[in-house]
């Protein structure tokens, strides 16, 4: 991908105008997280379907600014079909970039368009809102998996 601010801007606007996976499912197989920002209009719900250690689907809906819509839209595409472990690596790496720390360019993919957010601290919340929601759901899924394993142990 060329390093060109104009091109980055186009990708952000495309994901804002045509957000991917922007509608919620009535399906109990999905985990849900509602996230709201104190400093922006962002008020979104993110859903994740995690099955057999794999992120099958991530969706979102709600009111959101350009940065939060585009960053969550790009997230849904980046983690689809990835293992929970891979998704965590992608999220951790993204947070490093957003906080201006060294990060792995091979793992950043389209999210590179938010590289500049590191220099705009007031937009960090917008650029990470959907990503934090997914991270929390990965944690919730891990806890569920662990307690299901405990139950199996007990019944043995
Ligand atoms: Zn925002």
Boltz pocket constraint, residues with backbone or C-beta under 6 A from the ligand:
constraints:
  - pocket:
      binder: B
      contacts: [[A, 37], [A, 40], [A, 41], [A, 42], [A, 64], [A, 65], [A, 66], [A, 67], [A, 68], [A, 125], [A, 126]]
      max_distance: 6.0
